[in-house]
Amino acid sequence: MDVSVVIPLYNEAESLPELHAWIKQVMNTNHFTYEVIFVDDGSNDGSWQVIEDLQQANTEVKGIKFRRNYGKSPALFCGFKAAQGEVVITMDADLQDSPDEIPALYKMIREEGYDLVSGWKKKRYDPLSKTLPTKLFNATARAASGIHNLHDFNCGLKAYRKDVVKNIEVYGEMHRYIPWLAKNAGFTKIGEKVVQHQARKYGKTKFGLNRFINGYLDLLTLWFLSTFGVQPMHLFGTLGSLMFLIGLISVMIVGGHKLYYILNNLPHRLVTDSPYFYLALTSMIIGTQLFVAGFLGELISRNSEERNKYQIQRTLNLDD
C-alpha cells in the first residue's frame, strides 16, 4: 500500500464528507493505493456516524473511536499503530490542511529520501492570538531540539516513512514534538515543505491558552528525557554535588571565622547566630536531596524495560 492518511478528529462531523471526497480525488488522480484512518477522539457531535456512513460506501475508510476525549497524541499513536502504507500522512480534519499537498509530500519521502517532512503554513489565516504564540513556541522548539530548519513544529500536515511511525511513541501531548521524537529515534533526515493553509470552514478552533502553556511544559519534559532520561545522575548528581560543596565551603568559612576570633581572644558570637550558617546548612541539605534524587532516578532507569531498547536499522549475517 502506498499511502496511509491518519486523521485525528474531535467534533468535526460537518467537514468529514468533504475532506474524504477531496482525499479520494487526489489519490485516484495520482493512482495511489491508500487507506484513510479516521481516529475519533471521543466526539459527541455525530462524527462517528459520519465515519461509519463513509466506510459503508468506501472500503478504504477505516475508523478508530475512543470512548472519551484523550487528546491528539493518543489519537496519532493509535493511528500510527494501525497504518499499513509505506508513507504515512497526517492531517487535521478541519479542512485547514489541503490534501492537494499529498503527492509532493509522498515524493519527498519516496524519491528524495526524507524520513519525515513537516508542513510549514507560511501564510496563515488564524487570528493573531494564535499565530503570535505559535511563532514564539516554534522559536523555542528549534533552539531546544537543534532542528533549525523547521518553522512549524506543530503543523498537522506531515509525511513520514513507515519506519518512523513504527519506532516512535507519541504520548501525552508530545504530538507537537514529533520531529524531535523522530530525531531522538535516529531518523535525522527531516525536511520541510511550504503548504497551503485554508481558512476554517466549519466549527470552531480547539486552540486555547492552556495548550500554549502545556506545550512549554512538554518541551521541558522532552528536553530532560532526551538529555538526562537514561542517566539522571548526570544532572541531579552534578547539581547536588555543587550545592553540597558550596554549603560545605560556606560552613568551613563560618567555622574558621569563629575559630580565628577564639584563638585571638576576641569577642565572638555563637555560630548559630550567623545567618550564613543556616544558608550553608540549607545548601548542603538541598545538595544531598538532589544527589539522592539522581540515585533514585538511576535505580528506576536501571529497572526500566526500555533501558536497552535501541533503534537498530539493519543487521548482517546474525544467527536467529
C-alpha positions as CSV (number, residue, x, y, z in Angstrom):
1,M,0.0,0.0,0.0
2,D,1.4,3.4,-1.0
3,V,-0.2,5.8,1.5
4,S,-2.0,5.8,4.8
5,V,-3.7,9.0,5.8
6,V,-4.2,9.3,9.5
7,I,-6.8,11.9,10.6
8,P,-7.3,12.6,14.3
9,L,-10.6,14.5,14.9
10,Y,-12.8,15.8,17.6
11,N,-16.3,17.1,16.7
12,E,-15.7,17.6,13.0
13,A,-18.8,15.9,11.6
14,E,-19.5,18.7,9.1
15,S,-16.1,18.6,7.4
16,L,-15.5,14.9,7.1
17,P,-17.5,14.1,3.9
18,E,-15.9,17.0,2.1
19,L,-12.4,16.0,3.4
20,H,-12.8,12.4,2.4
21,A,-14.0,13.3,-1.1
22,W,-11.1,15.6,-1.5
23,I,-8.6,13.0,-0.4
24,K,-10.2,10.4,-2.7
25,Q,-10.0,12.7,-5.7
26,V,-6.3,13.3,-5.1
27,M,-5.5,9.6,-4.6
28,N,-7.3,8.5,-7.6
29,T,-5.7,11.2,-9.8
30,N,-2.3,10.0,-8.7
31,H,-3.1,6.3,-8.8
32,F,-2.1,5.7,-5.2
33,T,-3.2,2.6,-3.3
34,Y,-4.3,4.0,0.0
35,E,-6.3,3.9,3.2
36,V,-7.9,6.7,5.3
37,I,-7.8,6.1,9.0
38,F,-10.2,8.4,11.0
39,V,-9.5,8.5,14.7
40,D,-12.5,9.9,16.6
41,D,-11.2,11.3,19.8
42,G,-14.4,11.0,21.8
43,S,-16.6,13.3,19.6
44,N,-20.1,14.0,20.7
45,D,-21.5,15.6,17.5
46,G,-22.1,12.6,15.4
47,S,-18.7,12.3,13.8
48,W,-18.6,8.6,14.3
49,Q,-21.8,8.1,12.5
50,V,-20.4,10.1,9.6
51,I,-17.3,7.8,9.6
52,E,-19.5,4.7,9.6
53,D,-21.5,6.0,6.6
54,L,-18.3,6.8,4.7
55,Q,-17.0,3.3,5.4
56,Q,-20.2,1.7,4.1
57,A,-19.6,3.3,0.7
58,N,-15.7,3.3,0.6
59,T,-13.6,0.3,1.5
60,E,-10.5,2.4,2.0
61,V,-12.1,4.1,5.0
62,K,-11.1,2.8,8.4
63,G,-12.0,4.1,11.8
64,I,-11.0,4.1,15.5
65,K,-13.3,5.5,18.1
66,F,-12.2,6.5,21.7
67,R,-14.8,6.2,24.5
68,R,-13.8,9.7,25.7
69,N,-11.6,12.6,24.7
70,Y,-7.9,11.6,25.3
71,G,-6.1,14.1,23.1
72,K,-4.3,14.3,19.8
73,S,-1.2,12.4,20.8
74,P,-3.1,9.2,21.8
75,A,-5.2,9.5,18.6
76,L,-2.0,9.7,16.5
77,F,-0.4,6.8,18.4
78,C,-3.3,4.5,17.6
79,G,-3.5,5.7,14.0
80,F,0.2,5.1,13.6
81,K,-0.2,1.6,15.0
82,A,-2.9,0.7,12.5
83,A,-1.3,2.3,9.5
84,Q,0.0,0.0,6.7
85,G,1.1,2.4,4.0
86,E,4.7,2.9,3.1
87,V,4.2,6.6,3.5
88,V,2.0,7.9,6.4
89,I,0.4,11.3,6.0
90,T,-1.2,13.1,9.0
91,M,-3.6,16.0,8.6
92,D,-6.2,17.7,10.7
93,A,-9.9,17.1,10.0
94,D,-11.0,20.8,9.9
95,L,-10.2,21.3,6.2
96,Q,-7.3,23.7,7.0
97,D,-4.8,21.2,5.6
98,S,-5.0,20.6,1.9
99,P,-4.9,17.0,0.5
100,D,-3.5,18.5,-2.7
101,E,-0.2,18.6,-0.9
102,I,-0.1,14.8,-0.5
103,P,1.6,13.9,-3.9
104,A,4.5,16.3,-3.3
105,L,5.0,15.1,0.3
106,Y,4.9,11.5,-0.9
107,K,7.6,12.3,-3.5
108,M,9.8,13.8,-0.8
109,I,9.7,10.7,1.2
110,R,9.9,8.0,-1.5
111,E,12.2,9.7,-4.1
112,E,14.2,12.3,-2.1
113,G,14.8,10.0,0.9
114,Y,13.4,12.1,3.7
115,D,12.4,10.3,6.9
116,L,9.9,13.0,7.9
117,V,8.6,16.1,6.1
118,S,6.7,18.7,8.1
119,G,4.4,21.2,6.6
120,W,5.0,24.9,7.0
121,K,1.9,27.1,6.9
122,K,3.9,30.2,5.8
123,K,0.7,32.2,5.2
124,R,-1.8,31.6,7.9
125,Y,-5.5,32.5,8.3
126,D,-5.5,32.3,12.1
127,P,-6.1,35.2,14.5
128,L,-3.1,37.0,16.0
129,S,-3.9,35.4,19.4
130,K,-2.9,32.0,17.8
131,T,-0.1,33.0,15.3
132,L,2.0,35.0,17.8
133,P,2.2,32.3,20.5
134,T,2.9,29.8,17.7
135,K,5.9,31.8,16.4
136,L,7.3,32.1,19.9
137,F,6.8,28.4,20.6
138,N,8.5,27.3,17.3
139,A,11.5,29.5,18.0
140,T,11.9,27.9,21.4
141,A,11.4,24.4,20.0
142,R,14.1,25.0,17.3
143,A,16.6,26.1,19.9
144,A,15.9,23.2,22.3
145,S,15.7,20.4,19.7
146,G,18.5,21.6,17.4
147,I,16.3,21.1,14.3
148,H,16.8,24.6,12.9
149,N,15.3,24.0,9.5
150,L,11.7,23.7,10.7
151,H,9.5,26.7,11.0
152,D,6.3,25.0,12.2
153,F,6.7,22.0,14.5
154,N,3.0,21.7,15.3
155,C,1.7,21.7,11.7
156,G,-0.8,18.8,11.5
157,L,0.2,18.1,7.9
158,K,3.2,15.8,7.9
159,A,4.6,12.9,5.9
160,Y,6.5,10.0,7.4
161,R,8.4,7.0,6.3
162,K,6.6,4.0,7.7
163,D,9.6,3.0,9.8
164,V,9.4,6.3,11.6
165,V,5.8,6.0,12.9
166,K,6.5,2.4,13.9
167,N,9.5,3.3,16.0
168,I,8.4,6.4,17.9
169,E,6.0,6.6,20.8
170,V,3.6,9.6,20.8
171,Y,2.1,10.1,24.2
172,G,0.7,12.8,26.5
173,E,0.7,15.9,24.3
174,M,4.0,15.1,22.5
175,H,2.5,15.4,19.1
176,R,3.9,18.9,18.9
177,Y,7.4,17.5,19.0
178,I,7.2,14.5,16.7
179,P,10.2,15.8,14.6
180,W,12.2,15.8,17.8
181,L,11.0,12.3,18.8
182,A,12.0,11.1,15.4
183,K,15.4,12.7,15.7
184,N,15.9,11.0,19.1
185,A,15.0,7.7,17.5
186,G,17.7,8.1,14.9
187,F,15.7,9.4,11.9
188,T,17.7,12.5,11.1
189,K,16.7,13.4,7.6
190,I,13.9,15.8,8.4
191,G,12.7,18.2,5.8
192,E,10.0,20.9,5.4
193,K,7.6,21.9,2.7
194,V,5.6,25.1,2.5
195,V,2.0,24.1,2.4
196,Q,-1.3,25.9,1.7
197,H,-3.3,26.9,4.8
198,Q,-7.1,27.0,4.4
199,A,-9.4,29.2,6.5
200,R,-11.6,27.2,8.8
201,K,-14.9,26.4,7.1
202,Y,-16.9,24.6,9.8
203,G,-16.9,24.5,13.6
204,K,-14.5,26.4,15.8
205,T,-10.8,26.2,16.8
206,K,-9.8,23.9,19.7
207,F,-6.8,26.2,20.4
208,G,-6.6,27.7,23.9
209,L,-4.1,29.3,26.3
210,N,-3.8,26.1,28.2
211,R,-2.4,24.4,25.1
212,F,0.3,27.0,24.8
213,I,1.3,26.5,28.5
214,N,1.2,22.8,28.2
215,G,3.4,23.0,25.1
216,Y,6.2,24.6,27.0
217,L,5.9,22.1,29.9
218,D,6.1,19.2,27.4
219,L,9.1,20.9,25.8
220,L,10.9,20.9,29.2
221,T,9.9,17.3,29.7
222,L,11.2,16.2,26.4
223,W,14.5,18.1,26.8
224,F,15.1,16.5,30.1
225,L,14.2,13.0,28.9
226,S,16.3,13.3,25.8
227,T,19.3,14.7,27.7
228,F,19.2,13.0,31.1
229,G,16.4,10.4,30.8
230,V,18.8,7.5,30.6
231,Q,21.4,8.8,33.1
232,P,19.6,11.2,35.5
233,M,22.6,11.2,37.9
234,H,24.4,13.3,35.4
235,L,22.1,16.2,36.1
236,F,21.0,15.6,39.7
237,G,24.3,14.3,40.8
238,T,26.2,17.3,39.4
239,L,23.8,19.9,40.8
240,G,23.7,18.1,44.2
241,S,27.5,17.9,44.4
242,L,27.8,21.5,43.5
243,M,25.2,22.6,46.1
244,F,26.7,20.4,48.8
245,L,30.2,21.7,48.0
246,I,29.1,25.4,48.2
247,G,27.4,24.7,51.6
248,L,30.4,22.8,52.9
249,I,32.8,25.6,52.0
250,S,30.5,28.2,53.5
251,V,30.3,26.2,56.8
252,M,34.1,26.0,56.8
253,I,34.4,29.7,56.3
254,V,31.9,30.4,59.1
255,G,33.7,27.9,61.4
256,G,37.1,29.3,60.5
257,H,35.9,32.8,61.2
258,K,34.7,31.7,64.7
259,L,38.0,29.8,65.4
260,Y,40.1,32.9,64.4
261,Y,38.2,35.0,67.0
262,I,38.6,32.4,69.7
263,L,42.4,31.9,69.1
264,N,42.9,35.7,69.3
265,N,40.8,36.2,72.4
266,L,38.4,38.4,70.5
267,P,34.7,38.8,71.4
268,H,32.7,36.3,69.3
269,R,29.1,35.1,68.8
270,L,27.7,31.6,68.5
271,V,28.0,30.1,65.1
272,T,24.2,29.6,65.1
273,D,23.8,33.4,65.5
274,S,25.1,33.8,61.9
275,P,22.5,33.7,59.1
276,Y,25.3,32.4,56.8
277,F,25.4,29.2,58.9
278,Y,21.8,28.4,58.1
279,L,22.2,29.3,54.4
280,A,25.2,27.0,54.2
281,L,23.3,24.2,56.0
282,T,20.3,24.6,53.7
283,S,22.6,24.4,50.7
284,M,24.1,21.1,52.0
285,I,20.7,19.6,52.6
286,I,19.4,20.6,49.1
287,G,22.6,19.2,47.6
288,T,22.1,15.9,49.4
289,Q,18.5,15.7,48.3
290,L,19.4,16.3,44.7
291,F,22.1,13.6,44.8
292,V,19.6,11.2,46.3
293,A,17.1,12.1,43.6
294,G,19.7,11.3,41.0
295,F,20.5,8.0,42.7
296,L,16.8,7.0,42.8
297,G,16.4,8.0,39.2
298,E,19.3,5.7,38.3
299,L,17.6,2.8,40.1
300,I,14.4,3.4,38.2
301,S,16.2,3.7,34.9
302,R,18.2,0.5,35.6
303,N,15.0,-1.4,36.1
304,S,13.1,0.1,33.1
305,E,12.2,-2.3,30.3
306,E,13.3,0.4,27.9
307,R,16.9,0.7,29.2
308,N,18.3,-1.4,26.4
309,K,15.9,-0.6,23.6
310,Y,18.0,0.7,20.7
311,Q,17.0,1.7,17.2
312,I,18.8,-1.0,15.0
313,Q,18.5,-0.2,11.4
314,R,19.7,-3.5,9.9
315,T,21.8,-6.5,10.8
316,L,24.1,-8.7,8.7
317,N,24.7,-12.4,9.0
318,L,23.4,-12.8,12.6
319,D,22.0,-16.1,13.9
320,D,18.4,-16.0,14.9
